[in-house]
Amino acid sequence: MANRKEKPENSSMAMDEKEMKELGKEMEELDTNEQVKEKGRRPDPEQYANDDRKG
């Protein structure tokens, strides 16, 4: 990922479309919850499983 000193105006993770595509490629390599479970690990918990907790 590119080193960046300035904060993006839209407060997003990616500064531009090129960086967004790079992040997308990185995310494609991540294991799914099922793959994580198959490796004997615990996946991240679901966030906001209950609609009452949404802000």
C-alpha positions as CSV (number, residue, x, y, z in Angstrom):
1,M,0.0,0.0,0.0
2,A,1.2,3.5,-0.7
3,N,2.7,5.6,2.0
4,R,0.4,8.6,2.5
5,K,0.8,11.6,4.7
6,E,-2.3,13.5,3.8
7,K,-5.8,12.4,5.0
8,P,-8.3,11.7,2.2
9,E,-11.1,14.2,1.9
10,N,-13.7,11.5,2.1
11,S,-12.2,9.7,5.1
12,S,-12.1,6.4,3.1
13,M,-9.4,3.7,3.2
14,A,-8.3,4.4,-0.3
15,M,-7.0,7.7,-1.7
16,D,-7.8,6.9,-5.3
17,E,-9.2,4.3,-7.7
18,K,-5.8,2.7,-8.2
19,E,-5.4,2.1,-4.4
20,M,-9.0,0.9,-4.2
21,K,-8.3,-1.8,-6.8
22,E,-5.2,-2.8,-5.0
23,L,-7.2,-3.2,-1.7
24,G,-9.8,-5.2,-3.5
25,K,-7.1,-7.6,-4.8
26,E,-5.8,-8.0,-1.2
27,M,-9.3,-8.7,0.1
28,E,-9.9,-11.4,-2.5
29,E,-6.9,-13.3,-1.0
30,L,-8.5,-13.3,2.5
31,D,-10.0,-16.5,3.8
32,T,-13.8,-16.8,4.1
33,N,-15.3,-17.6,7.5
34,E,-15.7,-21.2,6.4
35,Q,-12.1,-21.5,5.4
36,V,-11.0,-20.0,8.8
37,K,-13.2,-22.5,10.6
38,E,-11.7,-25.4,8.6
39,K,-8.3,-24.3,9.8
40,G,-9.5,-24.7,13.4
41,R,-9.6,-21.0,14.0
42,R,-12.5,-18.7,15.1
43,P,-13.7,-16.2,12.5
44,D,-14.5,-12.6,13.5
45,P,-17.9,-12.3,15.2
46,E,-20.8,-10.8,13.2
47,Q,-21.3,-7.1,13.9
48,Y,-24.8,-5.9,14.6
49,A,-26.4,-9.3,14.4
50,N,-29.3,-7.7,16.3
51,D,-30.8,-4.7,14.5
52,D,-31.5,-3.0,17.9
53,R,-27.7,-2.5,18.3
54,K,-27.3,-0.4,15.1
55,G,-26.5,3.2,15.8
